[in-house]
Amino acid sequence: MNKKTVVLVVVAFIAFSFLSMAQYVDRSSFKAGVHAGLPIGDASDFSSFSLGLDLAYHWGVSELFDAGLATGFINAFGETGSVTVGEITVEGEFEDFQIVPLAAAIRLYPTYDFKLGADVGYAVGINEGNEGGFYLRPSVGYNISGNTELNVSYINVSNDGNFSMVALGVLFLF
């Protein structure tokens, strides 16, 4: 190949690269929000309500797909009461269940307003006696406005047992 052909190929490659970047829309965003949840299954024996803070950063991988990192804080408020398992009844005050999730996040966008996703990782137990466990949080979200999302999610932390809840949350994009 002669020098003119090499220069022409390099210039064409650079021009094509700039044109491709001009058409790319960066959807990367920081998200922060709150959620309220209702413990379900065995967790409802120990708690009847939870509140949480959600923080995430997502990178727009394609027009239909985001990947990112998620964390936050979840507090399921302990109750005073009794739990019966078989013939054994335990009465007392149950402590709050507190975790900090550390997770990878994915989101799929079938439409602009509607999204499906999941956070998968590890939930670090904060309070004494809470070892944390595997963290799974599938979610469905709807854009209320360009920077506000309403979502419903199922949160499960599993180790020797499961702690599950259903949550309704709002996220703000920055």
N, C-alpha and C positions, 0 to 999 in steps of 0.2 A: 504494500500500500504506500502511496506517496504521501507527502506531508499535507497536501491540500485536502485529501480525502480524510485523513485523521482529524485535522482541524475541523472540517465540516461535520463529521460525526460527533465530535465533542461539543461543538456549538449547538447542534440539533438536540443532543441529549440534555444539555443545560436548559435550553429553551423549553423543551418538553417538561422537564422537572419543574420549572417555574410555573408553567401553565397548570400542571397537576396540583401544585400547592395552592394556586389561586382559587381552585374549585373546592378545596377541602374546607369543611366547616368544622371547627374545633368545638366539640361538645364537652370538653373536660370541665369539671366543676367540683367545687367543694359544697357539701350538703350538711346541714345541721337541722335537727328537729327534736320533737318530743313524741312520746307515745304513751298510751294508757292500755293496760291489758287485764284480762281475766284469766287466772290460772285454771287449767282444765285437768281432768284425770286425777291422779294421786296428788298432784300439787294443790288442788282445790281443797284438800283436807287440811292444809297448813296455811293457806293464804287465799284471800278473796279478791285482791286488787294489787296491781303493780303500776309503777311509773318508770319511765326511762328517758334517757337522753341518747340521741343517735348522731353520730358524726361519720362522714364518709368522704372520700375523694374518688371520683370516677374519671377515667380517660375514655374518650370516644374512639373506639377501635375501628368502627365502621358506622355507616348510617343507621344500622339496625342493632348494634351491639356495643355495650360499654363494659369495661372491666375496671376493678378498683379495689380499694381497701376500706374496711368498715370497723368502727369501734363504738364505744359509748359507755353507758352505765345503766343497769337495770336493777331496780329494787322492788321485790315482791314483799309486801308487808305481811308479817307473821300475825297469826290470830291466837286468841286464847280459846281453848276448847278441848275436845276429846276426839281421839281417833280409835276406831275399833277395827282390829285385824283378827279375823276368826273369833276366838273367845276372849282375846286379850284387848282391854281398853286402856289407852294411855291418856291421861288428862294433864294439861299444863299449858304453858305459854310457849308458842313457837316463835323462834327468832326470824327476823327478816332474812330473805334470801337475796344476796347481792352479788352481781357479777359484772365483769368488764369483758365484753367480747372482743376478740382479735380475729378478724376474718377477711377472707378474700370475697369480693362481691362481683356478681355479673348481672347485667340487665339486658333484656331483649325488648325492642321497641316495635311491635307489630304496626302501631300507628303513632303519630306524634303525641297524642294525649294519653295513651294506654301503654303500660309497661309490665313486664313479668321479670322476676329476678329471684336471686337467692344469695344469702351470705353463708359461707361455710368456713369454720375455723375452730378455735378453742375459746371457751369461756373461763376466764380466770376468776376463781372464787375469792371474794373480798372478806366476808365475815368469817369468824372462827368456826372451824369444822366444815367449811364449804370448800371442797377440793376442786370445784369447777368441773369441766368435762367438754366433750365434743359439742360444738355449737352449730345448729342448723336453723336457718331462718328464711324459708321461701316467702315471697311477697308479691302482691299485686298492687300497682299504683296507678293513679289518675292525675294528670296535670290540671289543677284548678286554674292556674294562670301560668304565664311563662316561667315564673320562678318559684311556684308553690305546688307541692304535690301532696295528695291525700293517699294514704296507703293502708292496706290490711295485711297483716302477716301472722304466721304461725311461728312461735319461738320454741325450740326444744334444746335443752341442755341434758346430755346423757353421760352418766358415768356408771356407777353401780345401779342407779335407778334413773328415772326420767323426771325432769321438771319441764312442763309444757304450759304454754299460754297462747291465747289469741290476742292480738294487739291492733289497735287503731291509732295511726299516727299522722303527723303532718311534718313535711320536710321543706326547708327553704334552701334554694340554690343560690350560690354566690359566685 
